[in-house]
Amino acid sequence: MRFLTDRKRAQGLGSGRTGTEHHWKAMISSAVLVVLVPLFVFTFGAGLGGSYEEVLAYFGRPCPAIITALTAIVVILHCKGEADEAIIDYVHGTPGKLLLVAVQAFSYAMIVAVLFALVKLAL
């Protein structure tokens, strides 16, 4: 029988002191997405149905390209943050670290691909 107090048993298992920071980042990105997603839907919908040249000309304008880029970046970073939290909570040790690196690399590769595609459309 071990004579440990509740505090001693719980020591080292407490807060990692990052929950509030993650919560605020998630709330801010969610609030930004509340504005960006409807803008993106209307912007993207206005570009649908045109010929190839019309779509190129439409996304060559600054406003649709910027709204599309901002929406893609914020969505990818928001999903990356949520995936990071799930990995931190449920995968431990070396596999967890490798998964975090993989998620980060994949997220930034997706951002680069989206921005590259928009630049190709605009030019």
N, C-alpha and C positions, 0 to 999 in steps of 0.2 A: 504494500500500500504506500502510495506516494503522498506526502504531505505538501501539496502545492496549493497556493491560493489561486483564485480565479484569475487574478491579474498575472500571476507568474505563468499560468498555462496559456494565456492569450498573448503574452509578450512576443513580439516579432510577427504576429499574425494580424496586426492592425492595419490602419490606413496607410496606403502608399503615398498619400498626399498629392495625388494627381487627378483624383476624381472630379474635383471642382473645375480644374482647368479644362479637362476633356468635356465636361458638361457645358461649359460656356462656349467652347469652340463649336460643339455640336448645335447648340441653340442659335448661335450667330449664323452659322452656315445654313441652318434650317430656315431662319428668317430671311436670309438673302435668297434662298431657293424659292420661298413663297412668292417673291417678286419676279425672279428670273424665269421660272418655269412657265407661267402664263405668257410672259413676253416672248419666250422662245417658241411656244406653241403657235402664237399668232404670227410671229415672224416667219417661222418655218412653213406654216400653212399658207402664207401669202406667196411663198416661192414655189409651192407645189403646182403642178398642172401646166407649167410653162415648158417651152422647148429648152434644149440644152443651152443654147446661147442666152436665152432669157434668164435661166437659173444662174449661169455664170455672171451675167451682168447684175443680177439681184444681189448675189452674195459678194460681188465685187464692191458694193457700196459699203461704207463704214458701219452703219448702224446694224444691219443684220449680221455682219461678220463679228462685230464686237459682242452682241448679245449671244450669239452662238458660242463664241470662245469663252465668255464668262460663265455661261451655263455649264458647259462641258468641264471647265476647270473646277468650279465649285462642287459639282456633282461628284467628280472623281475624287477630290480631296475629302469630301464628306464621307463617301463610301470607304475610302482608305482609313479614315479615323475610326469608323465603326469596325472595320475588319481588324485593325490593330488592337482595339479593345477586346474583341472576341478571342484573338490569338493570345493576348496577354493573360486573359482569364482562364483559358482552357488548354493551352499548349505550353508546357514548361521545358526548360533545359535548352539544349542545342537545337532540337527541331523547332522550338518556338522562335529562337533567334533567327534561324534560317528562314522561317516563314515570314517574319517581320521584314527581313531584307528583301525577300521575293515580292511581297506585297508592295513595298515602297518602290522597288525597281519597276514593277508592272504598272503602278499608278503613274509614275512620272513618264514612262514610255508611252502610255496612253495619252497623256497630256501633250507630249511632243508630237505624237501622230495626229491628234486633232488639230493642233496649231499648224502643222505642216500641210494638212489637207486644206485648211482654210486659206493659207497663203497661196497654195496652188490654185484654188478657186478664184482668189482675188486677183491673181496676176495672170 
